[in-house]
């Protein structure tokens, strides 16, 4: 005999699975695929180097440029690999803006893993592509493939025509 008490539970599980899947959007990001082997140029108002853990902290109007990619923030922590022969990753906080022409994104925090070319942005992420925008809790951008995935409370505004 069928237990009808299971129907609401199954319905909630099905709707929950659909909602989770609907909160993810994959989009193109940047017209030029990035080359993570290119040099990284960093400018800032000040620099603190920690010889013990192999990190460097750039503070104040930080600008990171690698090829066509440009990342700005108020603070960027650069973590070097174990051999200290190259950058492992960068962590950016406060007013983070990522530009990979012609697209731009902004958020509260970002981590750029150099070797993979992946940038993860979190906190009030806003992606602008021409006149259209996408917002979400997190964006995973792969600069080498030119793709990005927005997750968590994703909202898209697509502009039509010339407004």
ROMAR-564151 format. One line per field, with one value per residue: residue number from 1; residue in one letter; y, z, x of N, C-alpha, C in turn. Coordinates in steps of 0.001 Angstrom, whole numbers, plus 500000, padded with zeros to 6 digits. Each point is the difference from the previous one (the first is absolute). Layout:
BEGIN
seq (NUM,...)
type (A,...)
n_py (Y,...)
n_pz (Z,...)
n_px (X,...)
ca_py (Y,...)
ca_pz (Z,...)
ca_px (X,...)
c_py (Y,...)
c_pz (Z,...)
c_px (X,...)
//
This chain:
BEGIN
seq (1,2,3,4,5,6,7,8,9,10,11,12,13,14,15,16,17,18,19,20,21,22,23,24,25,26,27,28,29,30,31,32,33,34,35,36,37,38,39,40,41,42,43,44,45,46,47,48,49,50,51,52,53,54,55,56,57,58,59,60,61,62,63,64,65,66,67,68,69,70,71,72,73,74,75,76,77,78,79,80,81,82,83,84,85,86,87,88,89,90,91,92,93,94,95,96,97,98,99,100,101,102,103,104,105,106,107,108,109,110,111,112,113,114,115,116,117,118,119,120,121,122,123,124,125,126,127,128,129,130,131,132,133,134,135,136,137,138,139,140,141,142,143,144,145,146,147,148,149,150,151,152,153,154,155,156,157,158,159,160,161,162,163)
type (X,X,X,X,X,X,X,X,X,X,X,X,X,X,X,X,X,X,X,X,X,X,X,X,X,X,X,X,X,X,X,X,X,X,X,X,X,X,X,X,X,X,X,X,X,X,X,X,X,X,X,X,X,X,X,X,X,X,X,X,X,X,X,X,X,X,X,X,X,X,X,X,X,X,X,X,X,X,X,X,X,X,X,X,X,X,X,X,X,X,X,X,X,X,X,X,X,X,X,X,X,X,X,X,X,X,X,X,X,X,X,X,X,X,X,X,X,X,X,X,X,X,X,X,X,X,X,X,X,X,X,X,X,X,X,X,X,X,X,X,X,X,X,X,X,X,X,X,X,X,X,X,X,X,X,X,X,X,X,X,X,X,X)
n_py (498827,501023,500536,500636,499659,499122,500247,500639,498970,499144,500685,500106,498734,499773,500804,499488,498835,500323,500504,498979,499241,500663,499846,499441,500889,499381,500841,500654,500037,501227,500897,500286,498794,499876,500471,499004,499745,500933,500997,500128,501115,500404,500957,500745,500480,498727,499461,498887,499629,498765,500053,499944,500585,500835,501084,500701,501061,500218,501268,500387,500131,498723,499901,498905,499871,499170,500335,499538,499095,500650,499979,500664,500482,500085,498659,499628,498766,500014,498760,499828,499251,498706,499933,500780,499171,500034,500662,499573,501040,500733,500676,500432,501112,500403,500249,498694,500337,499159,500309,499314,500969,500337,498928,500291,499726,500102,499991,499313,498840,499781,498795,500311,498790,500398,498842,499985,501247,499475,500832,499909,500553,500605,499989,500036,498881,500927,499304,500832,499729,501066,500095,498726,499589,499374,499733,499775,498903,499252,500332,498926,500759,499329,500738,498754,499711,501127,499278,500142,499666,500463,500065,499491,499895,499259,501234,499893,501093,499599,500923,500442,499967,501214,499865)
n_pz (500000,499291,500536,500075,501173,499099,499502,501126,500594,499140,500161,501297,499992,499217,500687,501103,499380,499562,501195,500519,499085,500300,501057,498812,499535,498832,499900,498854,500129,499518,499112,500811,499604,501321,500144,500909,498916,499627,499963,501326,499689,501142,500103,500975,501051,500480,500514,500530,500187,500011,500416,501177,499584,499492,500632,499200,500789,498954,500393,499847,499405,500333,499057,499588,499194,499236,498983,499528,500946,500666,501178,500589,501077,501226,500013,499668,500411,499760,499704,500307,498973,500323,498717,500152,499011,500538,499489,501181,500806,499701,501131,499458,500742,500244,499555,499930,498990,499174,499140,499183,499249,499687,500778,501014,501133,500993,501138,501110,499384,499703,499427,499582,499501,500013,500444,500673,500306,501199,499884,501326,499702,501188,500406,499789,499310,499225,499003,499301,499087,499520,499464,499973,501082,500761,501003,501014,500748,498895,499501,499230,499759,498863,500252,500180,500480,500704,501123,500465,501284,499978,501332,500571,500052,498915,499587,498881,499520,499019,499518,499511,498792,499476,501252)
n_px (500841,499587,501077,498828,500515,500450,498782,499654,500556,499466,498870,500239,500378,498964,499194,500512,499960,498774,499696,500662,499425,498901,500751,500196,500860,500195,501045,500111,501320,500058,500380,501025,500366,500085,501221,499795,500731,499127,500874,500091,499348,500568,499078,500521,499329,499865,501108,499459,501266,499493,501263,499379,498879,500874,499562,499213,499844,499200,500194,498740,498825,499829,500924,499347,501041,499308,500788,498842,500248,499036,500622,499007,500604,499538,499861,501225,499737,501307,499615,501287,500434,500074,500331,498919,499701,498800,498994,499556,499706,498935,499914,498871,500018,498774,498780,499818,500770,499378,500958,499244,500540,498760,500155,499161,500649,499139,500706,499721,500202,501273,500101,501227,499733,501241,500494,498854,500333,499713,498973,499965,498826,499953,498734,498690,500143,500530,499473,500766,499062,500660,498776,500368,499311,500881,499181,500822,500018,500220,501196,500029,501053,499974,501067,500455,498790,500023,499837,498762,499909,498766,500123,498920,498688,500124,500265,499291,500585,499199,500795,498878,500535,499767,500367)
ca_py (501173,501229,500905,501340,500970,500202,500899,501342,499924,499842,501260,500969,499611,500270,501456,500436,499645,500891,501338,500017,499959,501250,501077,499971,500446,500026,501043,500300,501076,500502,499658,499459,498984,500422,499135,500156,500061,501375,500662,500688,501319,500481,501320,500338,501089,499461,498571,499328,498680,499085,499009,498713,499177,500171,500744,501443,500665,501296,500773,501299,500150,498942,499653,498798,499855,498846,500007,500850,499975,501050,499829,501076,499820,500789,499155,498743,499155,499114,498829,499344,498535,499513,500312,501450,500303,500565,500287,498926,500608,501356,500234,501427,500404,501381,500627,499186,500112,499163,500337,499171,500659,501226,499755,500479,499461,500565,499242,500339,499208,499172,499227,499668,498932,500353,498885,499541,501131,500076,501024,499807,501234,499763,501142,501052,500002,500626,499795,500866,499601,500977,500607,498989,499728,498788,500078,498731,499934,499577,499797,499281,500365,499341,500929,499282,499488,501082,499687,500297,499446,500774,499142,500584,501155,500582,500835,500487,501046,500046,501185,499771,501175,501181,500714)
ca_pz (500000,499838,501148,499468,500776,499306,498863,500248,500144,498647,499310,500520,499510,498566,499821,500503,499005,498864,500401,500066,498635,499341,500534,499385,498617,499360,498985,499450,500752,499347,498582,499753,500985,500722,500066,501375,500079,499793,501238,500799,500440,501118,500531,501188,500796,500901,499883,501161,499623,501121,499573,500655,499320,498561,499479,499861,500125,499326,500616,499458,498547,499378,498617,499534,498556,499356,498644,499878,501262,500966,501260,500937,501353,501010,500605,499299,500606,499019,500635,499066,500122,501006,499572,499873,498644,499272,500780,500089,499930,500503,500667,499950,500800,499987,498692,499000,498631,499046,498613,498929,498956,500318,501182,501289,501162,501271,501162,501268,500206,498847,500066,498667,499977,498786,499079,499352,499381,500567,500993,500735,500645,500927,500672,499190,498697,498894,498726,498960,498638,499182,500766,500854,501269,500749,501383,500717,501198,499648,498591,499703,498641,499484,499003,498891,499109,499690,500504,501400,500573,501101,500879,501191,499795,498710,499369,498719,499329,498600,499328,498615,499152,500413,501084)
ca_px (499159,500764,499924,499805,500771,501276,499815,500554,501453,500543,499774,500979,501321,500057,500058,501305,501024,499816,500433,501464,500512,499645,500801,501314,499965,501315,500065,501329,500635,501207,500110,501332,500389,501201,501172,500489,501463,500439,500409,498992,500457,499199,500337,499222,500552,501018,500285,500581,500483,500207,500989,499746,498990,500100,498865,500161,498710,499937,498919,499637,499859,500792,499667,500690,499823,500625,499458,498818,499258,500325,499293,500290,499463,500710,501042,500269,501019,500617,500596,500917,500061,500963,501369,500047,500438,498868,498792,499009,498668,499817,498722,499673,498839,499532,499769,500694,499488,500724,499680,500547,499219,499269,499173,500498,499291,500430,499552,500634,501215,500371,501240,500488,500991,500721,500249,498771,499319,498652,499723,498755,499545,498896,499405,499380,500663,499282,500677,499458,500353,499290,498911,499367,500669,499667,500453,499975,500828,501360,500335,501236,500384,501191,500517,500634,498952,499076,498666,499750,498783,499436,499200,499396,499109,500358,498982,500498,499240,500410,499489,499600,499992,500760,499305)
c_py (501245,500922,501436,501071,500295,501006,501404,499998,499889,501292,501057,499677,500307,501492,500537,499701,500916,501399,500099,500023,501324,501161,499989,500371,500008,500996,500084,501145,500384,499522,499331,498983,500386,498948,500172,500029,501418,500632,500709,501294,500485,501376,500292,501178,499513,498487,499507,498591,499180,498884,498622,499132,500191,500699,501477,500611,501387,500736,501324,500079,498987,499727,498823,499863,498752,499876,500993,500122,501096,499783,501142,499698,500925,499207,498718,499290,499042,498879,499273,498493,499608,500347,501501,500440,500614,500204,498797,500571,501424,500083,501500,500278,501498,500575,499271,500148,499181,500380,499050,500416,499020,499899,500525,499390,500707,499186,500431,499357,499202,499258,499568,498956,500082,498836,499546,501122,500196,501103,499698,501325,499670,501314,501073,500131,500589,499832,500859,499546,500891,500636,499028,499760,498687,500205,498626,500070,499687,499865,499260,500289,499270,500855,499297,499427,501082,499719,500400,499338,500864,499064,500810,501253,500733,500765,500599,501070,500119,501192,499670,501318,501113,500766,501122)
c_pz (500000,501196,499479,500804,499328,498852,500282,500117,498630,499207,500440,499490,498518,499734,500472,499015,498793,500333,500043,498607,499294,500478,499461,498537,499450,498854,499438,500817,499332,498563,499677,501080,500600,499925,501388,500127,499778,501335,500676,500496,501100,500414,501185,500709,500975,499836,501291,499574,501256,499521,500581,499248,498487,499398,499894,500036,499381,500536,499294,498495,499225,498596,499599,498509,499542,498614,499910,501314,500931,501230,500917,501333,500936,500640,499195,500697,498928,500757,498948,500214,500982,499653,499936,498642,499167,500924,499955,499842,500552,500630,500054,500836,499867,498591,498874,498648,499097,498605,499092,498765,499089,501283,501267,501106,501242,501128,501233,500172,498740,500289,498591,500138,498646,499009,499248,499262,500523,501059,500614,500683,500874,500560,499070,498624,498945,498751,498959,498660,499055,500838,500980,501262,500593,501409,500635,501220,499665,498497,499930,498543,499623,498851,498814,499025,499606,500434,501461,500409,501177,500822,501160,499731,498703,499426,498750,499462,498600,499334,498536,499235,500545,501046,500519)
c_px (500892,499794,499950,500728,501339,499880,500538,501524,500661,499866,501013,501399,500150,500117,501347,501110,499904,500498,501515,500596,499742,500859,501418,499869,501414,499961,501413,500579,501310,500107,501337,500321,501347,501096,500611,501522,500524,500405,498829,500613,499063,500503,499074,500646,501060,500091,500633,500389,500254,500923,499708,499004,499993,498802,500354,498609,500092,498776,499784,500010,500839,499470,500867,499701,500742,499382,498857,499220,500506,499137,500400,499325,500762,501136,500130,501152,500506,500705,500836,499979,501099,501441,500253,500530,498880,498815,499065,498597,500042,498622,499766,498754,499760,499954,500737,499306,500909,499548,500755,499207,499256,499175,500663,499152,500517,499400,500761,501370,500286,501293,500342,501089,500702,500111,498757,499284,498582,499932,498639,499682,498804,499495,499504,500646,499071,500845,499299,500539,499218,498907,499328,500821,499513,500540,499891,500893,501456,500133,501328,500322,501280,500508,500632,498974,499010,498574,499892,498694,499594,499133,499434,499202,500309,498810,500612,499077,500573,499351,499731,500051,500853,499211,500838)
//
